[in-house]
Amino acid sequence: MAWHAALLRPDRFRGVVGLSVPFLPLGQVYTSPQLPETADAVFYQTYFQTPGVAEAELEHDIRSTVRSQLYTLSGDFPVPQGVQGIPSVGMIPKRGGLLATRINPASLPPWISEAEANVYVEQFSKSGYRGGLSWYRNIDRNRELLSAFNGLKVNVPALYAAGDRDLVMAFQGMDSAIAELPRNVPLLQRTVLFPGCGHWTQQERPNEVNAALIGFLKAIA
C-alpha cells in the first residue's frame, strides 16, 4: 500500500520507505489463479480467500495466534524456512491450517514484551481478522482497477529495508524483485538488509530502522 501510494501520487509523497516487502510492478503482482499450490499445500494468500475459514482458525485463540505469529515469523525462530515437513515458504498445509506451521513459544523474543503483545491481542479481540484478510481477498480486483498503471515506476526517492531471515525474502520471485528495484524505483537511495532479522523489521531492529529512516529523511530534505 505504501509503494502504491507513492507510485500513484508522486505529487503528494516526497519519498517512500518499504519494510520487508519490495516494490512489485503492478503487472507482475500475482492474481489468485497464479498463486502456487501443491497436492498437499496452498499459498497463504489462497488459504485466506474463502471468507470465514482463516477467521475461524486465527480467532479461536487470539493470544496463541498473536504469540505464534510474532515468534515463528521472526529472526529468532530456529527454522527460518518454516516447520519441518512444510513444502516451502509461505505454503499452508491443506490439512491443519496456518497455525500448523506456527509455534507458540514458552517466552517471547527479547525484542517484544508480553505487555506489548497484549496490545495486539486486545485489538484483534475487538476487531477480529476479517479486515486484514479482506486485503488478500481483493487482490484480483485491485489488479483490475490498477491495470492502467502497469509498468509505471516509483518516481520518488525511496529506501528499502528488510531482515535477511524474513520469510518474504524467500518467496518465489522476490530475489528478482529485489534485484530489479533500482530499475523499477529509479530514485532508490539504499537497500538495507539487517542480519538475523525476520519479518517484523521495525520491531526486531528498532534502532537500526530508525537510523536508516532518519538518514533517508535527511538525505531527501
C-alpha positions in Angstrom: 0.0 0.0 0.0 2.9 2.4 0.8 4.6 1.6 -2.5 1.3 2.1 -4.4 0.6 5.4 -2.7 4.0 6.8 -3.9 3.5 5.2 -7.3 0.1 6.8 -8.0 0.6 10.1 -6.3 4.3 11.3 -6.6 2.9 14.8 -6.3 1.8 14.1 -2.7 4.6 11.9 -1.5 8.2 13.2 -1.3 9.6 9.8 -0.5 8.7 6.2 0.4 10.2 3.6 2.6 9.3 -0.1 2.2 10.0 -2.5 5.0 10.1 -6.3 4.3 8.1 -6.2 1.0 9.9 -4.8 -2.1 8.1 -2.9 -4.8 6.4 -5.2 -7.2 5.4 -3.7 -10.6 1.7 -3.8 -10.9 1.7 -6.1 -13.9 3.8 -8.6 -12.0 1.6 -8.9 -9.0 0.0 -12.4 -8.8 -3.7 -12.9 -9.3 -5.3 -15.6 -7.3 -5.2 -18.3 -10.0 -1.4 -17.8 -10.3 -0.6 -18.4 -6.6 1.4 -21.6 -6.0 -0.2 -24.8 -5.0 0.9 -28.4 -4.4 -1.0 -31.6 -3.7 -0.7 -31.0 0.0 -0.5 -27.2 0.4 -1.6 -23.9 -0.8 0.0 -20.4 -0.7 -1.1 -18.5 2.4 -2.9 -15.9 0.2 -5.0 -18.7 -1.3 -5.8 -20.0 2.2 -7.1 -16.5 3.1 -9.6 -16.4 0.1 -12.6 -18.2 1.5 -14.5 -15.9 4.0 -14.7 -17.4 7.4 -12.0 -20.1 7.1 -8.9 -18.2 8.3 -11.0 -16.1 10.7 -12.2 -19.2 12.5 -8.7 -20.5 12.9 -7.0 -17.3 13.8 -9.7 -16.1 16.2 -10.2 -19.4 18.0 -7.4 -18.4 20.5 -6.2 -14.9 19.6 -3.5 -14.8 22.3 -1.9 -18.0 20.9 -2.2 -16.7 17.3 -0.5 -13.4 18.1 2.3 -15.0 20.1 2.8 -17.7 17.4 2.9 -15.2 14.6 5.3 -12.9 16.4 7.7 -15.8 17.2 7.6 -18.0 14.1 8.0 -15.2 11.6 10.8 -13.6 13.5 14.6 -14.0 13.1 14.6 -15.8 16.5 12.7 -18.8 15.1 15.4 -21.5 14.7 14.0 -22.8 11.4 13.5 -19.8 9.2 12.2 -21.8 6.2 9.2 -23.0 8.2 8.4 -26.1 10.3 10.0 -29.3 9.1 7.7 -31.0 6.6 6.0 -27.9 5.2 6.7 -27.9 1.4 8.1 -24.4 1.1 8.0 -20.9 2.4 4.5 -19.3 2.6 2.7 -22.6 1.9 -0.1 -23.7 4.2 -0.9 -27.4 4.6 -4.4 -28.3 3.3 -4.9 -30.4 6.4 -4.0 -28.4 9.5 -4.3 -24.8 8.6 -1.9 -21.9 9.0 -1.2 -22.4 12.7 0.1 -25.9 12.0 3.2 -24.1 10.7 3.5 -21.9 13.8 4.9 -22.4 17.3 3.6 -20.6 20.4 6.8 -20.1 22.4 7.2 -20.5 26.1 8.6 -17.0 26.2 8.6 -14.2 23.6 11.8 -13.0 21.9 13.6 -10.2 23.8 12.5 -7.5 21.3 8.9 -7.7 22.4 7.4 -7.9 25.9 4.2 -9.7 27.0 2.6 -6.3 27.7 3.3 -5.2 24.1 2.0 -8.5 22.7 -1.1 -8.0 24.8 -1.9 -4.8 22.9 -2.2 -6.8 19.7 -4.3 -9.4 21.5 -6.7 -6.8 22.8 -7.0 -5.1 19.4 -7.6 -8.3 17.4 -10.1 -9.4 20.1 -12.1 -6.3 19.3 -11.7 -6.3 15.5 -11.2 -9.9 14.5 -9.1 -10.6 11.4 -11.6 -10.1 8.7 -10.4 -6.6 7.8 -6.8 -7.5 7.2 -7.7 -10.8 5.4 -10.0 -8.8 3.1 -7.0 -7.1 1.5 -5.9 -10.5 0.2 -9.4 -11.3 -1.0 -9.4 -8.2 -3.1 -6.1 -8.9 -4.9 -7.7 -9.7 -8.3 -10.0 -6.6 -8.1 -7.1 -4.4 -7.1 -5.0 -5.6 -10.1 -8.0 -5.0 -12.4 -8.6 -1.4 -11.1 -4.9 -0.5 -11.4 -4.2 -2.2 -14.8 -3.8 1.2 -16.5 -0.7 1.7 -14.4 1.1 -1.5 -15.4 4.8 -0.8 -16.0 4.7 2.5 -14.1 7.8 3.1 -12.0 8.0 4.6 -8.5 9.4 8.1 -9.2 10.1 9.5 -5.7 13.2 8.9 -3.5 12.9 5.5 -1.8 14.5 3.3 0.8 14.1 -0.5 1.1 14.9 -2.3 4.3 14.4 -5.9 5.3 15.7 -8.7 7.5 17.9 -11.3 5.9 15.8 -14.0 7.6 12.5 -12.6 6.6 10.4 -15.3 5.0 9.2 -12.8 2.4 12.7 -12.7 1.1 12.4 -16.4 0.2 9.1 -16.2 -1.6 9.1 -17.1 -5.3 10.2 -14.2 -7.4 11.4 -12.0 -4.6 15.1 -12.4 -5.5 14.4 -10.9 -8.9 12.1 -8.2 -7.5 14.8 -7.0 -5.2 17.5 -7.2 -7.9 15.2 -5.1 -10.2 14.4 -2.4 -7.6 16.9 0.1 -9.0 15.2 -0.2 -12.4 11.7 -0.1 -11.1 12.4 2.5 -8.4 14.9 4.8 -10.2 15.4 7.1 -7.2 16.1 4.2 -4.8 18.6 5.6 -2.3 19.6 2.4 -0.4 18.7 -1.2 0.2 19.4 -2.3 3.7 19.5 -5.9 5.0 19.6 -6.5 8.7 21.4 -9.7 9.7 19.4 -12.2 11.8 16.2 -10.1 11.4 12.9 -11.7 10.5 9.6 -10.3 9.2 8.9 -7.8 12.0 11.6 -5.4 10.8 10.9 -2.3 12.8 10.2 -4.2 15.9 13.1 -6.6 15.8 15.6 -3.9 14.9 14.1 -0.6 16.1 17.3 1.3 16.5 18.7 0.3 13.1 15.4 1.0 11.3 15.2 4.4 13.0 18.8 5.3 12.0 18.0 4.3 8.4 14.8 6.3 8.4 16.4 9.4 9.8 19.3 9.1 7.4 16.9 8.8 4.5 14.8 11.7 5.6 17.8 13.9 6.0 19.0 13.0 2.5 15.8 14.0 0.8 15.1 17.1 3.0 
